[in-house]
Amino acid sequence: MYNLLLSQKLTIRVLKHLFLFLTLVMLFSWVAYIRSEGATGFLRGFAMVFTNAIFFFGYAYITVYLLIPRLLLKRKMVTFFISFVAVGLGLSLLKFLFSDYIFFQALSPESVSSESQFSLQALLVNTKDMTFIVAVFALVKFAKDHYALELNNRELQRKGLEAELKLIEHQMDPHVIFNNFNNLYSISIYRPEFLKPTVKKLKAILHYLFNESKGDRVLLETEVEMIKNYIGLETLRYGERLKIHFEPEGPMNGLKIAPLILYSFVESCFVYGAGENTKESWIRIELKVQDSRLRFVAANSVSGSRNYTTEREGGTNENSIRRLELAYPNSHRLAIREIENEHEVELHLSL
């Protein structure tokens, strides 16, 4: 029910406003019918109220959706007041021209005499009456917007906590550490000449995971170096059956990025690509920086027997998408696709 009330879809918004309009027209028509003791007739009263309600609601919509956002919220107080009064007087004039006191005669016939004449005073009184609807309308919209903002803030906080928890789980994921230590053991036996550089890479990775990645932003160069170290370890692990291409391009001096955003997609290539394919496989990582804009591509081969895109939706991809929404709500574009035994993630990011 709350989602329906707060929905921003055009069709639903139009239906909600039509429902409000017709409900109030029916209510005032019934009041007019009761106060006239049936002398006017309900249908005639409905027609009169409907005609006048168009001007009342028009004043409310112009004020709430045009004058307040463009003038009042920008602190143009004098311009807002003049425009508010001018619009009210203009609509009151149109109302009198079209209805000729019908609205007042329907609701309160005893307050209008046959000698009533059109005057500036009548315009001012009608404008004053219309401001009541404007005030109610503005109050309801303010309450709705405030409630929607509170819900949005709570949702962002919830997602932030979930993303932080996922990040901690990712950092503490034992399989990453276990696999790398298993690599160290194998290298120490079969290729001891690579042991020292491998330990150095692993040390850099663990330092990044447990220390540097805890901040909101890290240097892009640091994230790239982390990816290089990780690829170096995995290259030793998979050997010649895995072809890896990674050549970062563009100036990165001083640019920062949310930690592990890129690394998570790279790790996913190994886990769901080479890790699930016992035959020859490949991974292609592209990273290009131009004018503080980052284009990043992480692609890998997949076997035709399984759909790894579906599996990733509940793991690395979902976590990374949520973190992107929180860290870069209006400055990123992400595309995930799988075609011809190839899974590809393409990310465009404003740094």
N, C-alpha and C positions, 0 to 999 in steps of 0.2 A: 504494500500500500504506500509506504514511504517512497519507494523507488518510483512509483507512478506519479506521486505528487511532485517529486523533484526532477522528473525526467526533462531533458532538454531537447527531445525530439520535436520537430516542428509540428507534426500532426497532433501529438499528445498535448502540446502547449496550446494549440488553437482550440482543441476540444475542451480543455480545461477553462479557457477564457470564455468560450461560448456557453459552457455550463454555468459559470458564475454570472454571466450577463443575463441569461434567461431565468435563472433562479431569482435574482434580485428583481427583475421585471415582474415576474409572477407574484412575488411577495408584495411589492408596492401596488400592483394592480388589485390584489386582494384587499389591501388596506384602503385603497381608493373606493373600492366597491362597498366595503363595510361602512366607511365614513359617509358615503352618499346615500346609505340605506337602500341600495339597489336602484336608485333613480337613474344612474348613468348607464347601468348595464355592464356586466363584466367584460365583454368583448370590446365595447367602446372604451372602457377604462384601460384595458390592456393595450389598445392601439395608441392611446394618448401617452401612457407611461412608456411604452416602447419607443415612441418618437422622441420624447424628451430624454430618455436614458441614453440615446445615441450621443447627445451633446455632453451629458454628464460624464459618461465613460470616455468620450473623446478627450475631454479636459484632463481626466485622470491619466490616460495613456500618454498624452503629449507631455504632461508634467513628469511622470515617473520614468518614462523611457527616453525622453529627449532633453527636457529642461534640466532635470536634476543631474544626469550624468555629464552633460556638456557644459553646464554653467555652475550649478551649485557645488558639485564635487570638485570643480576646478577653482572654487572660491571666487567666482565672479558674482558676488552677492547682489550688487546694484543691477547688473544686467539681468540676473535671474528674476529679481523682484519685478522689474519693469516688464519683462517678457511674460511672467506668470500672470500679472494683472491684465496685460494687453490681450493675451490668449483668452483669458476668462471673459473679458468684456466682448471680444469678438464672437466667441461661441454663444454668449448670452444674447447678443444682437441677432445672430442667426436663429437661435431658439425662438425668440419672440416673433421673428418674421415668419417662421414656419408654424408655430403652435398658437400664438396669440393668447397667452395666459391659460391655455387649456390645461397644462400640468397643474397649476395652482387651483384652478376651478375643480379639477377632478379630486385632488387630495383634500383641499380645504375650501370649499365653496363659500363658506361664511366669511372668509377673510378677504374676498375679492368682490368689489362692488361693480355695478354696471358702468360707473363713471370712471373706472380705472383707466388711466392714460399711459401710453408708452412714454418713459422718461429715463434720464440717466440714473435716477434713484432706483428705478425698477431693475436696470441693468446691474447696478452694484449689489442689490439685494440678491438677484439671481446668481451672480458670481460668487457671493458669500455662501449661498446654499450649495453651489457646486463644489466649493472647496472642502465641504464635509466628505463627499465621496472621494475626492483626491486624497485627503488625509487618511481615510480608512484604507484606500488602495495602497498608498505608500507605506503605511504601517504593516499591512499584510505582506507586501513584497519584501520589506526590510526584514521581517521575522523569518520569512521563507529563505531569503538569501543568507541570513545569519545562521540559520539551522543547517543549511546546505554547506556553508563554510566550516561549521563545527564538525559535521560528518566527514568532510574531506580531510580536515586536519587529523581527526582520529584515524581515518583510513591510512593517511600518510605515516602517522606514528606507528600504526600496526605493521604496515609494510616495512617501515624502517627497522623495527625490531625483528621482523621475520628475516629480512635481508641480512641484518647483523648476525642473527643466529646461524643462518645458512653460511655466512662468511666464516664464522668461527668453526662450524662443522667442516667446511672446506679446508680451512687451515690445519685442522687437526685430523683430517682424513688419513687414517693409517695406511691405506693402500699406496698412497703416493710415496710416503717415507719407506714403507716396506719394499716396494719395487726398487727404489733407488739403492737401498742398502743391499738388496739381493744382487743388484748390478755390481755393486762394489765387491761383494764376495766372489762373484764369477770372474770379474776383472783381476782380482788379486791372485787368482789361481791360473787363469788362462792367458791374461794379457797384463801382466804386472807393470809394464811400462806406461800404461794409461792410468794407473792407480792415483798418482799424485794430482794430475789435472782434474780427474773425476771427483776426488775428495774436495778440491777447491770449488768446483761447480756446485756440488751438493751443499757445501757450507754457505755459499752465496744464496742459494735457493732457500734454505732453512732460515737464514738471516732475514731475507725478504718476507717470507711467510709469517714469521713470528714477531717481527719488529716493524719494518718499514710499512707494511701493508695495513697497519692499524690506523693510520691517519686517513683523513678525507681525500687527500690528493697526494700523489707522488710524482716525481719527475718522470716524464715520458721515457727519457733515456734509461732510467732505472727499470721501468717495466719492460722495455725492449731487451735490456741486458738479462733480466730474469728469464725472458722467453728464450733467448739464445742459450743460456745455461741449461734450461730444461730440455731444449731440442738436442743439445750436445749429449746429455745423459741418455736420452731416448734413442739417439743415433747409435750409441754403443750397444744399447740393449737389443735393438732390432737388426742391426747389421745391414747387410746388402739387400735384404728383401724389402726394405723401406727406402723410397726415394723422397727426400725432403728438399723443398725449395723455400728459402727465406732470405730476402734482401730488402731491408728497410731503406726508404728513400726520403729525402727532404730534411730541412733543418729542424732540430728538436730542442735547441738551446732554450732553457727556461720554461718550456711548455710542461703543463702538469695534467694528470689524468687520474680518475678514480682507480685505486689499486685493484689488480687482478681482473679488471674488466676484459682486457685482451687475453690475458693468460688463461682464463677459464675456457675461452673458445678454442685456444690452441690445445689445451689438455684434452678437451672433448674430442678433437681430431684423432689423438692417439688412442684414447680409451675406446671410442666407438668405431674408429677406422682401422688402424693398424693392429690394435689390440684384439679385435674380433675377426680379423682376416689373416688366416695362416699362410696365404699365398703372398705374392708380391703386391705391394700397395704403395701409395704415394700420398704425400701431404704437401699442399701449397699454401704458404703464408705470404700475403702481400700487405705492406704497410707503407703508405705514402703520406707525407705531410706537406701541405702547401697553404700558406697564408693562414696559419692556425686552424686549418681544416684537416681532419684526419680521415683517410680512407683505409679501411682495414678489411682484408678478406682472409678467411680461414676455410680452406677446402680440403677434402680428403676423399679417397676412394672408399666405396662400400661394396660389400658383396650383394648380389641380387637376391639372396634368399631371405633377407631380413630388412625391416624398415626401421632404421636407426633414428630417423626423424621423430617418430612417435615415442621411442624410448627416451630421447633427450628432452622431450617436453616436460617430463617430470623431474629432470635433474639439472644438469649444468645450464642448458638453455633457459629454462624457466627462471632460475636464480639470477642469471645474468640479465635477462630482460627486465626483471623487477628492479635490479640495481640501476640499470640504465634509466628506467622511468623515474627513479628517485633522484639520481645524481644529475641527469640531463633531461629534465621533463620536456623541454621545448627546443632542444638543440641536438637531437640525434635522429638518425633514420636507420632502421635495421631491417634487413631482408634475409630470410632463411628459406632455402630451397633445396630440393633434391631431384636431380634429373640424370638419367643415364648412368646409374651407379656412382653418382657423385653427390656428396653433401657439401653445401657451400653456405657460409655465413658472410654477409657483406654489411659492414657498419660504416656509416658516415657520421662524424662527430665534430662538433665545434669545441675547441679546447680553450 
